[in-house]
């Protein structure tokens, strides 16, 4: 996964083939499973918030490494 992220962040190549929207959807299924089991997955919750922010910013159709575009808009 980090290779795909490097390809985009350093080389500008988006070659993962898995969209932010799909990652957000699939992670939502996992979070629902955790809730149904009466537990929490806090790292997954944080990741879900990050993916949702990228979807809300209009980046949902981009490949997952393109989430770096959303990070670049955040206040430092």
Secondary structure, 3 states (H helix, E strand, C coil): CHHHHHHHHCCCCCCCCCEHHHHHHHHHHHHHHHHHCCCCCHHHHHHHHHHHHHHHCCCCCCEHHHHHHHHCCCCC
